[in-house]
Amino acid sequence: MTETPLSSPVSAPLQHDPIWQAAMDWLLQCRAAPDDLSLHQAHARWLAADERHAAAWRKAEKVWLLSGLLQPLDTPEPQPVPASVHKLRGRRHGWRRAMAAAALAACVLLLVGRAPPADLASPVGEHRQLRLSDGSRIELGSDSAIRVAFEPGTRAVTLLRGQAFFEVSHDAARPFTVQAANVTVRVVGTAFDVDLSRHAVEVAVQSGAVQVRDGRGELATPALGPGDSLRLGLDHSPPQRGRLLPGQVAPWRQWQLLVNDRPLSEVIETLRDYYPGVLLLTDSALGERRITASLNLRSPVSALQLAIAPLGAHLRQWGPYLTLIDEEPQAPVKQ
C-alpha cells in the first residue's frame, strides 16, 4: 500500500497568492472600520488598479459569506474619522494581518474540507476504535489518521497526524512497526501510545516493551518498558526520556490533556485537533510562556480559557470558527 502524506487543509495556491491575501486583508479592515473614509477610498483605488484585485475581492466576500463568519458588507456611507482614530491604525495593522491569515485558513478549510482520507481516520472532536486484521486494536485521537500496510512477514502502520494508542497482538514472526514522521517504533506485542505533532514524536508504553529508532535508523534509547516515555524532537534535539504513572499513559483516551511545564504554543497546537476551526496565537512571546494544567478536551475553548487565565491572556472569538489568543490589554495610565 503506497503511503501518501496528507496535504495541508489550506490549499497552497490560495495560501501564497499575494492578491488573495490582500483581498482578505482589505475585507477585514473594511469590516472593522466601516466609517473610515480614507480607508474606503484607499480600498477603492486598490480595486481599480487591477481587474484581478476586483475578482479576488468578490471571491473573498463569497468565502466569508459561505463560512458564516461575517454578514454581507452593506455598510453606510463612510464618514470622516477623528485624528485620534488614525493614530490607532498602525497598532491595529499587525493583528489585522494575523486575523486575515487565520480567517483565510478558516474559510478555505470550510470550502475545500479536510485533506484526502487516509486508510483510517477520526473526525475533529471524536475518538475512533479500530480492530485490524491481525486482532490488534487501535484507538485514534481527535483528527488523527493512519495508513496500514500488512504483508507477509511485516505489519506496518504510519501515523499521518494526531494520536494513536496501540494494543498489538503478539506475533513473533511478524513484528509490528509504527512510523511517525522520521521515528520508527518496533514491537512484537504490547500496548503503547504514539503522539505526532509539528515539534516532536512522543511514545509512552503501558505494557510490554518497544524499541524506538530515530531518523538515522539508530536506537534513540534502550528499549522502553511499562511506564516509560520518550520525546524525540523533529529538530533532532536530544531525546527526553521520562516516567509515567499507569493512568498517565494516553490521558487523551479519557479526554484529558495533562500539561507539565510546556510552552503555551504547544498546548494550543494540541487543542487545535479538538477545535473545528482556527485557534490563532497573536503573540509569540506569550506562546513561549510555560504552563502546568489538566485540561478537558471535550471543551477545548473552555480548557484554553482556564489555561491562559494565570498568564493574563484572554480569548476573542470571531464567529464560530475563529478564536484569537492574546494578552489582556493594559488599562491606560491616568495623567
C-alpha positions as CSV (number, residue, x, y, z in Angstrom):
1,M,0.0,0.0,0.0
2,T,1.5,3.3,-1.1
3,E,1.9,5.9,1.7
4,T,0.9,9.4,0.7
5,P,1.3,12.3,3.2
6,L,-1.8,14.2,3.9
7,S,-1.8,17.7,2.4
8,S,-2.4,20.9,4.4
9,P,-6.0,21.8,4.9
10,V,-5.3,25.2,3.3
11,S,-4.6,24.9,-0.4
12,A,-1.2,26.2,-1.3
13,P,-2.2,28.4,-4.3
14,L,-4.5,30.5,-2.2
15,Q,-2.3,30.5,0.9
16,H,0.6,32.0,-1.0
17,D,-1.3,34.3,-3.5
18,P,-0.5,37.9,-2.5
19,I,-3.6,39.3,-4.3
20,W,-5.9,36.9,-2.4
21,Q,-4.2,37.7,0.9
22,A,-4.5,41.4,0.1
23,A,-8.2,41.0,-0.6
24,M,-8.7,39.2,2.7
25,D,-6.8,41.9,4.5
26,W,-9.0,44.6,2.9
27,L,-12.1,42.7,3.8
28,L,-11.2,42.5,7.4
29,Q,-10.1,46.2,7.6
30,C,-13.3,47.5,5.9
31,R,-15.4,45.4,8.3
32,A,-13.5,46.6,11.3
33,A,-13.8,50.3,10.3
34,P,-16.9,50.8,8.2
35,D,-16.9,54.6,8.8
36,D,-13.3,55.2,7.9
37,L,-13.5,57.4,4.8
38,S,-9.8,57.3,3.9
39,L,-9.6,53.6,4.3
40,H,-12.5,53.0,1.9
41,Q,-11.0,55.5,-0.6
42,A,-7.7,53.5,-0.5
43,H,-9.7,50.3,-0.9
44,A,-11.5,51.7,-4.0
45,R,-8.1,52.7,-5.5
46,W,-6.8,49.2,-4.9
47,L,-9.8,47.7,-6.6
48,A,-9.5,50.0,-9.7
49,A,-5.7,49.3,-10.0
50,D,-6.1,45.8,-11.4
51,E,-9.0,43.7,-12.6
52,R,-7.5,40.8,-10.6
53,H,-8.0,42.8,-7.4
54,A,-11.7,43.1,-8.0
55,A,-12.0,39.4,-8.9
56,A,-10.1,38.4,-5.7
57,W,-12.3,40.8,-3.7
58,R,-15.5,39.2,-5.0
59,K,-14.2,35.7,-4.2
60,A,-13.1,36.8,-0.7
61,E,-16.6,38.2,0.0
62,K,-18.2,34.9,-1.2
63,V,-15.8,32.9,1.0
64,W,-16.7,34.9,4.1
65,L,-20.4,34.7,3.5
66,L,-20.3,30.9,2.9
67,S,-18.3,30.4,6.1
68,G,-20.9,32.3,8.1
69,L,-18.1,34.3,9.8
70,L,-19.4,37.7,8.8
71,Q,-22.5,39.3,7.4
72,P,-22.6,41.0,3.9
73,L,-20.6,44.2,3.8
74,D,-23.6,46.5,3.3
75,T,-22.1,49.4,5.2
76,P,-23.3,53.0,5.5
77,E,-21.7,55.8,3.6
78,P,-18.2,56.3,5.1
79,Q,-17.7,59.4,7.3
80,P,-14.6,61.3,8.2
81,V,-12.7,59.8,11.2
82,P,-11.2,61.8,14.1
83,A,-7.5,62.1,14.1
84,S,-7.3,60.0,17.3
85,V,-8.7,57.0,15.4
86,H,-6.0,57.3,12.8
87,K,-3.3,57.0,15.5
88,L,-4.6,53.6,16.3
89,R,-4.5,52.3,12.8
90,G,-0.8,51.4,12.9
91,R,-1.2,49.5,16.1
92,R,-4.1,47.6,14.7
93,H,-2.4,46.7,11.5
94,G,-0.3,43.7,12.9
95,W,-3.3,41.9,14.4
96,R,-5.4,42.7,11.4
97,R,-3.0,40.8,9.2
98,A,-2.8,37.9,11.7
99,M,-6.6,37.7,11.8
100,A,-6.8,37.9,8.0
101,A,-4.4,34.9,7.8
102,A,-6.4,33.0,10.3
103,A,-9.7,33.9,8.5
104,L,-8.1,32.7,5.2
105,A,-7.3,29.3,6.8
106,A,-10.8,29.0,8.4
107,C,-12.7,29.9,5.3
108,V,-10.7,27.8,2.9
109,L,-10.9,24.9,5.3
110,L,-14.7,25.2,5.3
111,L,-14.8,25.4,1.5
112,V,-12.4,22.6,0.5
113,G,-12.8,20.4,3.6
114,R,-10.1,18.4,5.3
115,A,-7.3,16.6,3.4
116,P,-8.0,13.4,1.4
117,P,-9.0,10.4,3.5
118,A,-6.4,8.1,4.9
119,D,-6.9,4.4,5.3
120,L,-8.4,5.0,8.8
121,A,-9.2,8.4,10.3
122,S,-11.2,10.1,13.1
123,P,-13.0,13.4,12.7
124,V,-12.4,16.5,14.8
125,G,-13.8,16.1,18.3
126,E,-14.2,12.3,18.2
127,H,-12.2,9.2,19.0
128,R,-12.4,6.1,16.9
129,Q,-11.7,2.5,17.9
130,L,-10.5,0.1,15.3
131,R,-9.6,-3.6,15.1
132,L,-7.0,-4.7,12.5
133,S,-7.0,-8.0,10.6
134,D,-4.4,-9.5,13.0
135,G,-6.5,-8.8,16.0
136,S,-4.6,-5.7,17.1
137,R,-6.6,-2.7,18.3
138,I,-6.0,1.0,17.7
139,E,-7.8,4.0,19.3
140,L,-7.4,7.2,17.3
141,G,-7.5,10.6,19.0
142,S,-9.3,13.6,17.6
143,D,-8.5,14.5,14.0
144,S,-6.0,11.6,13.6
145,A,-5.2,9.5,10.6
146,I,-3.2,6.3,9.8
147,R,-2.2,4.2,6.8
148,V,-1.9,0.4,7.2
149,A,0.3,-2.0,5.2
150,F,0.1,-5.6,6.3
151,E,2.2,-8.0,4.2
152,P,3.8,-11.5,4.8
153,G,6.4,-11.0,7.4
154,T,5.6,-7.4,8.3
155,R,2.8,-5.3,10.0
156,A,3.3,-1.6,9.4
157,V,1.2,1.4,10.4
158,T,2.0,5.0,9.5
159,L,0.7,7.7,11.8
160,L,0.0,10.6,9.5
161,R,-1.3,13.0,12.1
162,G,-2.5,13.1,15.7
163,Q,-2.5,10.4,18.3
164,A,-3.0,6.7,18.3
165,F,-3.0,4.1,21.1
166,F,-2.0,0.6,20.0
167,E,-2.8,-2.8,21.6
168,V,-0.7,-5.2,19.4
169,S,-1.4,-8.9,19.1
170,H,1.7,-11.0,19.7
171,D,3.2,-12.4,16.5
172,A,7.0,-13.1,16.8
173,A,7.1,-13.9,13.0
174,R,5.6,-10.5,12.0
175,P,7.0,-7.6,14.0
176,F,4.6,-4.6,14.3
177,T,6.1,-1.2,13.4
178,V,4.6,2.3,13.7
179,Q,6.1,5.1,11.6
180,A,5.6,8.7,12.8
181,A,7.5,11.3,10.8
182,N,11.1,10.1,10.9
183,V,10.6,8.0,14.0
184,T,10.0,4.2,13.9
185,V,8.5,2.2,16.9
186,R,9.0,-1.6,16.7
187,V,7.1,-4.1,18.9
188,V,6.1,-7.7,19.0
189,G,3.2,-7.5,21.4
190,T,2.5,-4.6,23.7
191,A,0.2,-1.6,24.4
192,F,1.6,1.9,23.8
193,D,0.8,5.4,22.7
194,V,2.3,7.5,19.8
195,D,1.7,11.2,19.5
196,L,2.8,13.1,16.4
197,S,2.9,16.9,16.5
198,R,4.7,19.6,14.5
199,H,7.6,19.6,17.0
200,A,8.0,16.1,18.2
201,V,7.1,12.4,18.3
202,E,6.2,11.1,21.8
203,V,6.0,7.5,22.7
204,A,4.6,6.1,26.0
205,V,4.4,2.4,27.0
206,Q,1.5,1.0,29.0
207,S,2.6,-2.7,28.9
208,G,5.3,-4.8,27.2
209,A,8.3,-3.2,25.5
210,V,9.1,-1.2,22.4
211,Q,12.2,-0.1,20.5
212,V,12.3,3.5,19.1
213,R,14.6,4.4,16.2
214,D,15.3,8.0,15.1
215,G,15.5,9.3,11.5
216,R,19.0,7.8,11.1
217,G,17.7,4.4,12.0
218,E,19.6,4.4,15.3
219,L,18.1,3.3,18.6
220,A,17.1,6.5,20.4
221,T,17.5,4.9,23.8
222,P,17.4,1.4,25.3
223,A,14.0,-0.3,25.0
224,L,11.1,1.3,26.7
225,G,9.1,-0.7,29.2
226,P,5.9,-0.1,31.1
227,G,5.6,3.5,32.3
228,D,8.5,4.7,30.2
229,S,8.0,7.7,27.9
230,L,10.2,9.2,25.2
231,R,10.1,12.5,23.4
232,L,12.0,12.9,20.1
233,G,12.1,16.5,18.7
234,L,11.8,16.7,15.0
235,D,14.6,19.3,15.1
236,H,17.0,16.4,16.1
237,S,17.2,17.7,19.6
238,P,18.4,15.1,22.2
239,P,15.8,12.6,23.3
240,Q,13.9,13.2,26.5
241,R,13.1,10.1,28.5
242,G,10.6,10.1,31.3
243,R,8.5,8.0,33.7
244,L,4.7,8.0,34.0
245,L,2.1,6.6,36.3
246,P,-0.2,4.0,34.7
247,G,-3.0,6.4,34.4
248,Q,-0.8,9.0,32.7
249,V,-0.3,6.9,29.5
250,A,-2.5,8.3,26.8
251,P,-4.8,10.5,29.0
252,W,-6.5,11.8,25.9
253,R,-8.4,8.5,25.8
254,Q,-10.3,9.9,28.9
255,W,-10.5,13.3,27.1
256,Q,-7.8,14.8,29.3
257,L,-4.7,16.8,28.4
258,L,-2.1,16.7,31.1
259,V,0.4,19.5,30.7
260,N,3.6,19.7,32.7
261,D,5.7,22.8,32.2
262,R,5.0,23.0,28.5
263,P,5.0,26.2,26.3
264,L,1.6,27.6,25.7
265,S,2.1,27.4,21.9
266,E,2.4,23.6,22.1
267,V,-0.7,23.3,24.2
268,I,-2.6,25.4,21.7
269,E,-1.3,23.1,18.9
270,T,-2.8,20.1,20.7
271,L,-6.1,21.8,21.3
272,R,-6.4,22.6,17.6
273,D,-7.0,18.9,17.0
274,Y,-10.2,19.2,19.1
275,Y,-11.5,22.6,17.7
276,P,-13.4,22.7,14.4
277,G,-11.9,25.9,13.3
278,V,-8.8,28.1,13.8
279,L,-7.0,28.9,17.0
280,L,-4.6,31.8,16.4
281,L,-1.9,32.8,18.9
282,T,-1.2,36.5,18.1
283,D,1.8,37.0,20.4
284,S,4.8,34.7,20.0
285,A,6.2,35.9,23.4
286,L,3.0,34.7,25.1
287,G,3.4,31.4,23.3
288,E,6.8,30.8,24.9
289,R,5.4,31.1,28.5
290,R,5.0,27.7,30.2
291,I,2.0,26.2,31.9
292,T,1.1,23.2,34.0
293,A,-2.6,22.1,33.9
294,S,-5.1,19.3,33.5
295,L,-7.5,20.3,30.6
296,N,-10.8,18.9,29.4
297,L,-10.6,18.1,25.7
298,R,-14.3,17.8,25.3
299,S,-14.4,21.6,25.8
300,P,-11.3,22.9,24.2
301,V,-12.2,26.6,24.3
302,S,-13.1,26.5,27.9
303,A,-10.0,24.5,28.7
304,L,-7.9,27.0,26.9
305,Q,-9.5,29.9,28.8
306,L,-8.5,28.2,32.1
307,A,-5.0,27.6,30.9
308,I,-4.3,31.1,29.8
309,A,-6.0,33.0,32.7
310,P,-3.0,32.8,35.0
311,L,-0.9,34.3,32.2
312,G,-3.0,37.4,31.9
313,A,-4.2,36.4,28.5
314,H,-7.7,36.1,27.0
315,L,-9.7,34.8,24.1
316,R,-11.5,36.7,21.4
317,Q,-14.0,34.8,19.2
318,W,-14.9,35.9,15.7
319,G,-17.8,33.8,14.6
320,P,-17.9,30.0,15.3
321,Y,-14.6,29.2,13.5
322,L,-12.0,31.7,14.6
323,T,-10.6,32.2,18.1
324,L,-7.7,34.5,18.9
325,I,-5.5,34.3,21.9
326,D,-3.6,37.4,23.1
327,E,-2.7,39.2,26.3
328,E,-5.2,41.3,28.2
329,P,-4.9,45.0,27.2
330,Q,-3.4,47.1,29.9
331,A,-5.5,49.9,31.4
332,P,-4.4,53.3,30.3
333,V,-2.3,55.3,32.8
334,K,-4.1,58.3,34.0
335,Q,-2.1,61.5,33.6
